[in-house]
Amino acid sequence: MPGRAPGILFCMPATSSRQPDSPGNVSREPGPDRPDGPGAEHDDGLPLPQRYHAILVVALGITLAVLDTAIANVALPTIAEHLHASAASSIWIVNAYQLAVTISLLPLASLGDRIGYRRVYLAGMVLFTVSSAGCAFATSLPELAFARVIQGFGAAGIMSVNTALVRNIYPSSQLGRGVSINAMVVAVSSAVGPTVAAGVLSVASWPWLFAINVPIGIVAIAIGMRALPRNVAHPAPYDYLSAVMNAIVFGLLIFAVDGLGHGEQRGWIVLELAAAVAIGYVFVRRQLTLTAPLLPVDLLKIPIFALSIGTSVCSFCAQMLAYVSLPFLLQVSLGLSQVQTGLLMTPWPLVIVFAAPLSGVLSDRMSAGLLGGIGLAALTVGLLLLATLGAHPDPLQIAWRMALCGVGFGIFQSPNNRTMLSSAPRHRSGGASGMLGTARLTGQTLGAAIVALIFGVAPQHGPIIALYVAACFSAVASGVSMMRTLQRVAPPT
């Protein structure tokens, strides 16, 4: 499935305004030294078929980064048993990866603005591929956790600039179509992750879960070196102090949320949160004094961009609240098995596969604020219907409610991402791409923290309360999205 998904959009008609053989035009054959070859920024995107090759590389990178998270989650018990590690210790196989991604996403996005998105993406792909081999050869939990940290930095290189690359790959008139590929690939990878993990473990040992990344990574690197576009770099001194402060702030937040979920001493959690707030305040004040800040506060001065970020944070918070609470609702409250729970939750990400591309195409023609508002309204209704399922629902009642949530989220995501990217100046595409990922991580982190609080205060009714809270966040996000219809987007420079 992951290998086939991008082809859905590759078959969509797309035209290029370039006529390589017309009189007076310079040949557009790819060439690293040609200023208008795969290198330069063009509002009309890359010529065909180079555009297809480039978006294939982006899709492969996102597939590997997302699929690896889902695979590791499913395989934790098996890996812990083979490495003679406790269940609590094995969580670091997931946390190490997530922590590395979170702390390095914005610094690498900022680096992409300075040295080029293509370099950062390919370096991330190389690092991810090599560290995947390291994970496969790990013989102890510390070795595997260390390799996962390196793998997380590689994944951050991929995810930090992927949407910035899409902006240079696709013509501005088809940007929504290009951005929707990311949403579709993420949904497909999330949906098939457990199936891929189960399939691999049924015929091979756990190291093969990571080893399969190596040949795919090599293919992506080989095609990417030829096909990925080069953007005009904007050399500027790199702000290492801001990068360190960014890592500390997000690292402390991750540790605090993790501690909250595992019932650690509240004193340590409060201390970590207080330190994150204090350092974060200094960090933000520092960014306000910079012309090209690592945390792109300058982009937040653009009303449409700020509203899109707010919409993204609220929507991903709602999604995480639902994703974490639904298994408890289905298994504990309704008495379903793990297999039944997995199957009944599949319609959500599966429907996004179809909704996201359609919404991406529509976003090139319709108001993103309106599309996003409609999608999030549908998500709100779906969450409320899940919260009011009753004591003995049949599988079909659960499945169509999940599908409604997936339709709503799929309709919202592509237009929102397109708006964030297109409202930023082209030379700040890396910062916009980094903020897109950071908004997602912030929403997910906030959602996980709220679920932990709800389950701690009201464990018996926690899943239902969490779904109602998720619906509230989704409703707020819908309202914020509708506010964007009142904003006029100035052409980015």
C-alpha positions in Angstrom: 0.0 0.0 0.0 2.6 2.7 0.9 4.5 2.1 -2.3 1.3 2.4 -4.4 -0.4 5.4 -2.7 1.5 8.2 -4.4 0.4 6.8 -7.8 -3.1 7.9 -7.1 -2.2 11.5 -7.6 0.5 10.9 -10.1 -2.2 10.0 -12.6 -4.0 13.3 -12.1 -3.6 15.6 -15.1 -1.0 18.3 -14.6 0.3 20.7 -17.1 3.6 22.5 -17.3 3.9 25.9 -18.8 7.4 25.1 -20.0 8.0 24.2 -23.7 11.4 22.7 -23.8 11.5 22.5 -27.6 9.8 25.8 -28.5 11.9 28.4 -30.2 13.8 30.8 -28.0 13.5 28.6 -24.9 16.4 27.1 -23.1 16.4 23.4 -22.7 14.9 22.4 -19.3 16.8 19.1 -19.0 17.8 18.6 -15.4 21.3 19.7 -14.6 22.8 20.6 -11.3 24.7 23.6 -12.7 21.9 25.0 -14.7 20.4 28.0 -12.9 16.9 27.1 -14.1 17.3 23.3 -13.8 16.3 21.2 -10.9 17.8 23.9 -9.0 16.1 27.1 -9.1 12.8 28.2 -7.6 10.0 28.4 -10.1 6.5 29.5 -9.5 5.4 27.0 -12.2 7.1 24.1 -10.4 9.2 21.4 -12.0 8.7 20.1 -15.5 7.2 16.7 -16.1 8.3 13.9 -15.5 10.8 15.4 -13.0 7.9 16.6 -10.9 6.6 13.0 -10.5 10.0 11.7 -9.6 10.5 14.5 -7.0 7.2 14.0 -5.3 7.8 10.2 -5.3 11.0 10.9 -3.2 9.1 13.1 -0.8 6.3 10.5 -0.5 8.9 7.7 0.2 10.6 9.8 2.9 7.3 10.6 4.7 6.2 6.9 4.4 9.4 5.7 6.1 9.3 8.3 8.9 5.6 7.7 9.8 5.6 4.0 9.2 8.6 3.5 11.4 6.7 5.1 14.4 3.7 2.9 13.9 5.8 -0.3 13.5 7.9 0.4 16.6 4.7 0.9 18.7 3.3 -2.5 17.7 6.6 -4.4 18.0 7.5 -3.0 21.5 6.6 -6.2 23.4 8.4 -8.5 21.0 11.6 -6.3 21.0 11.5 -6.0 24.8 11.3 -9.7 25.2 14.2 -10.4 22.8 16.4 -7.7 24.4 15.5 -8.8 27.9 14.2 -5.3 28.8 11.3 -4.4 31.0 8.1 -3.0 29.5 8.7 0.4 31.1 12.3 0.6 29.7 11.2 -0.4 26.2 9.1 2.7 25.9 12.3 4.5 25.2 12.4 2.8 21.8 9.5 5.1 21.0 10.4 8.1 23.2 14.0 8.4 21.9 12.7 8.7 18.3 9.9 11.2 19.2 12.2 13.3 21.4 14.9 13.6 18.6 12.3 14.6 16.0 10.7 17.2 18.3 13.8 19.0 19.4 15.4 19.2 15.9 12.4 19.9 13.6 12.6 23.8 13.8 16.4 24.0 13.8 16.6 21.8 10.7 13.8 23.8 9.0 15.8 27.0 9.7 18.9 25.4 8.3 17.0 24.5 5.1 16.2 28.2 4.6 20.0 28.9 4.7 21.6 26.0 2.8 18.7 24.6 0.8 15.8 22.2 1.5 17.2 19.6 -0.9 20.4 19.3 1.2 18.6 19.0 4.5 16.2 16.4 3.1 18.8 14.2 1.5 21.1 14.4 4.5 18.1 13.4 6.7 17.4 10.5 4.3 21.0 9.3 4.5 21.0 9.6 8.3 17.7 7.7 8.5 18.8 4.9 6.2 22.2 4.4 8.0 20.6 4.5 11.5 17.9 2.0 10.3 20.8 -0.4 9.7 22.1 0.4 13.2 18.7 -0.4 14.7 18.7 -3.7 12.9 22.1 -4.7 14.2 21.4 -3.5 17.8 22.0 -6.2 20.4 20.8 -4.3 23.6 18.3 -1.7 24.6 20.8 1.1 25.0 22.2 0.4 21.5 18.7 0.4 20.0 17.7 3.5 21.8 20.8 5.3 20.6 20.2 4.3 17.0 16.6 5.4 17.3 17.8 8.9 18.5 19.9 9.1 15.3 17.0 7.8 13.3 14.8 10.5 14.8 17.2 13.3 13.7 17.1 11.8 10.2 13.3 11.7 10.3 13.3 15.4 11.4 15.5 16.3 8.4 12.9 14.6 6.2 9.8 16.1 7.9 11.2 19.6 8.5 11.4 20.6 4.8 9.1 18.2 3.0 6.3 20.7 2.5 8.8 23.4 1.5 10.1 21.1 -1.2 6.5 20.5 -2.4 6.1 24.3 -2.9 9.0 24.2 -5.3 7.9 20.9 -7.0 4.4 21.9 -7.9 3.0 25.0 -9.7 1.3 27.5 -7.3 -2.0 26.8 -9.1 -1.7 23.1 -8.1 -0.1 23.5 -4.6 -3.1 22.1 -2.8 -2.8 18.9 -4.9 0.9 18.6 -4.0 0.3 19.3 -0.3 -2.5 16.7 -0.1 0.0 14.0 -1.0 1.6 14.4 2.4 -1.7 14.1 4.2 -2.6 11.0 2.1 0.8 9.3 2.6 0.7 10.0 6.4 -2.8 8.5 6.6 -1.9 5.4 4.5 1.3 4.8 6.6 -0.6 5.2 9.9 -3.3 2.8 8.7 -1.1 0.0 7.4 1.6 0.4 10.1 0.2 -2.3 12.4 -0.5 -4.6 9.4 3.1 -4.2 8.1 4.5 -4.9 11.6 2.4 -8.0 12.1 3.2 -9.3 8.6 7.0 -8.8 9.0 7.0 -10.4 12.5 5.0 -13.4 11.2 7.8 -14.4 8.8 11.0 -12.8 10.3 12.6 -11.5 13.5 12.2 -7.9 14.8 15.4 -6.5 13.3 13.8 -6.8 9.8 11.3 -4.1 10.8 14.2 -1.7 10.6 16.2 -3.4 7.9 13.4 -3.0 5.3 14.0 0.8 5.5 17.5 0.4 4.0 16.8 -0.5 0.4 13.8 1.9 0.2 16.1 4.7 1.6 18.8 3.9 -0.9 16.3 4.1 -3.8 14.9 7.4 -2.5 18.4 8.9 -2.1 19.4 7.9 -5.7 16.2 9.4 -7.2 16.3 12.4 -5.0 19.9 13.4 -6.0 18.6 13.7 -9.5 15.1 14.9 -9.2 14.7 17.1 -6.1 14.7 20.9 -6.8 17.2 23.3 -5.5 15.9 26.4 -3.9 17.8 29.7 -3.7 19.7 29.6 -0.4 19.8 32.7 1.8 23.1 32.5 3.7 22.9 34.0 7.2 24.7 33.1 10.4 23.1 30.1 12.1 21.7 30.8 15.5 23.2 27.9 17.6 22.0 29.4 20.9 18.4 29.5 19.7 18.7 25.9 18.5 19.9 24.8 22.0 17.2 26.7 23.7 14.6 25.2 21.3 15.8 21.7 22.2 15.7 22.4 25.9 12.2 23.8 25.8 10.6 21.1 23.7 12.7 18.4 25.5 11.4 19.5 28.9 7.8 19.6 27.6 8.2 16.0 26.3 9.6 14.8 29.6 6.8 16.5 31.6 4.0 15.1 29.4 5.6 11.6 29.6 6.0 11.9 33.4 2.3 13.0 33.7 1.2 9.9 31.7 3.3 7.6 33.8 2.3 9.0 37.2 5.7 10.4 38.2 6.1 12.8 41.1 4.1 15.9 40.5 6.9 18.1 41.9 9.3 17.0 39.1 6.6 17.6 36.5 5.8 21.1 37.8 9.6 21.9 37.9 10.0 20.7 34.3 7.0 22.7 33.1 8.2 25.8 35.0 11.7 25.5 33.5 10.2 25.1 30.0 8.0 28.2 30.4 10.9 30.3 31.8 13.4 29.2 29.1 10.7 29.4 26.5 9.9 33.0 27.4 13.6 34.0 26.9 13.7 32.0 23.7 10.7 33.8 22.2 12.0 37.2 23.3 15.3 36.4 21.5 13.4 35.4 18.3 11.6 38.7 18.3 15.0 40.5 17.8 16.1 38.4 14.8 15.4 39.1 11.1 15.3 35.4 10.3 14.4 33.7 13.6 14.6 30.0 14.2 11.2 30.0 15.7 9.4 31.9 12.9 7.6 34.5 15.0 7.8 36.8 12.0 5.4 34.5 10.1 3.0 34.6 13.0 2.5 38.3 12.3 0.7 37.3 9.1 -2.9 36.9 10.3 -3.8 34.1 7.9 -0.7 32.1 8.9 -1.3 32.6 12.6 -5.0 31.5 12.3 -3.9 28.4 10.3 -1.4 27.5 13.0 -4.0 27.9 15.7 -6.4 25.7 13.7 -3.7 23.0 13.3 -2.9 22.9 17.0 -6.5 22.6 18.1 -7.3 20.0 15.4 -4.3 17.7 16.2 -5.1 18.1 19.9 -8.6 16.8 19.2 -7.2 14.0 17.1 -4.8 12.9 19.8 -7.5 13.1 22.5 -9.6 10.7 20.4 -6.8 8.4 19.3 -5.7 7.8 22.9 -9.1 7.5 24.5 -10.9 5.4 21.9 -9.0 2.1 22.6 -10.0 2.5 26.2 -13.6 3.2 25.3 -13.8 0.2 22.9 -11.8 -2.3 25.0 -12.5 -1.4 28.6 -16.0 0.2 28.4 -17.5 -1.9 25.5 -15.5 -5.1 26.1 -14.1 -5.5 22.5 -10.9 -7.3 21.8 -7.6 -5.7 20.6 -8.2 -7.0 17.1 -11.7 -5.7 17.0 -10.5 -2.3 18.3 -7.9 -2.1 15.6 -10.3 -2.9 12.8 -13.0 -0.5 14.0 -10.5 2.4 14.3 -9.1 1.7 10.8 -11.9 3.6 8.9 -10.6 6.9 10.4 -7.2 7.0 8.7 -8.4 4.9 5.8 -11.0 7.5 4.7 -8.4 10.3 4.9 -6.6 8.5 2.0 -9.6 9.5 -0.3 -10.7 12.7 1.4 -7.3 14.4 1.5 -6.5 14.3 -2.2 -10.1 15.5 -3.1 -9.8 18.3 -0.6 -6.3 19.2 -1.9 -7.7 19.7 -5.4 -10.7 21.7 -4.1 -8.3 23.9 -2.1 -6.8 25.2 -5.3 -10.2 26.5 -6.3 -12.1 27.2 -3.0 -11.5 29.1 0.2 -9.3 27.1 2.6 -11.0 28.6 5.6 -14.4 27.4 4.4 -13.2 23.9 3.5 -11.3 23.6 6.8 -14.3 24.8 8.8 -16.7 22.3 7.1 -14.2 19.5 7.6 -13.7 20.3 11.3 -17.4 20.7 11.8 -17.8 17.1 10.5 -15.1 16.0 12.8 -16.9 17.6 15.7 -20.1 15.8 14.9 -18.3 12.5 14.5 -16.6 12.9 17.9 -19.9 13.7 19.6 -21.5 10.7 18.0 -18.7 8.5 19.3 -19.1 9.9 22.8 -22.8 9.0 22.7 -22.5 5.5 21.3 -24.4 3.8 24.2 -23.6 0.6 26.0 -24.2 -2.0 23.2 -23.4 -0.5 19.8 -23.0 -2.8 16.8 -19.7 -2.6 14.7 -21.4 -0.7 11.9 -22.5 2.1 14.2 -18.9 2.5 15.4 -17.3 2.2 11.9 -19.4 4.9 10.2 -18.8 7.3 13.1 -15.0 6.7 12.7 -15.4 7.2 8.9 -17.1 10.6 9.5 -14.2 11.7 11.7 -11.8 10.7 9.0 -13.7 12.5 6.3 -13.8 15.7 8.4 -10.1 15.5 9.3 -9.1 14.7 5.7 -11.2 17.6 4.3 -9.5 20.0 6.8 -5.9 19.0 6.6 -4.8 19.7 3.0 -6.4 23.2 2.7 -5.0 24.2 6.0 -1.4 23.1 5.1 -1.7 24.7 1.8 -2.7 28.0 3.4 0.2 27.9 5.9 2.7 27.3 3.1 1.3 29.7 0.5 0.9 32.6 3.0 4.6 32.7 3.9 7.2 34.4 1.7 8.9 31.8 -0.6 12.3 32.3 1.0 10.7 31.5 4.4 9.2 28.2 3.2 11.5 26.2 5.5 10.2 28.1 8.5 6.6 27.6 7.4 7.3 23.9 6.9 8.9 23.6 10.3 6.0 25.4 11.9 3.6 23.0 10.2 5.3 20.1 11.9 5.7 21.9 15.2 2.0 22.7 15.3 1.2 19.1 14.8 3.5 17.9 17.5 2.3 20.7 19.9 -1.3 19.7 19.4 -0.5 16.0 19.9 1.6 16.7 23.0 -1.2 18.9 24.4 -3.8 16.2 23.6 -1.8 13.5 25.3 -1.3 15.7 28.4 -5.0 16.4 28.6 -5.9 12.7 28.3 -3.6 11.9 31.1 -5.2 14.6 33.3 -8.7 13.4 32.5 -7.9 9.8 33.2 -6.2 10.7 36.5 -9.2 12.8 37.7 -12.1 10.6 36.3 -10.7 7.2 35.4 -14.1 5.5 35.1 -15.6 8.0 32.6 -12.3 9.2 31.2 -12.8 8.1 27.6 -16.2 9.7 27.2 -15.0 12.9 28.8 -11.9 13.0 26.6 -14.1 12.6 23.5 -16.3 15.5 24.6 -13.2 17.6 25.2 -11.9 16.6 21.8 -15.2 17.7 20.2 -14.7 21.1 22.0 -11.2 21.6 20.5 -12.5 20.6 17.1 -15.4 23.0 17.3 -13.0 25.8 18.3 -10.7 24.9 15.4 -13.7 25.0 13.0 -14.5 28.5 14.2 -10.9 29.7 13.9 -10.8 28.2 10.4 -14.0 30.1 9.4 -12.3 33.3 10.6 -9.8 32.9 7.8 -12.5 33.6 5.2 -12.4 37.2 6.6 -8.7 37.5 6.0 -7.3 38.6 2.7 -4.1 36.9 1.8 -1.4 39.3 0.5 0.9 37.8 -2.2 4.0 36.4 -0.4 7.3 37.9 -1.5 
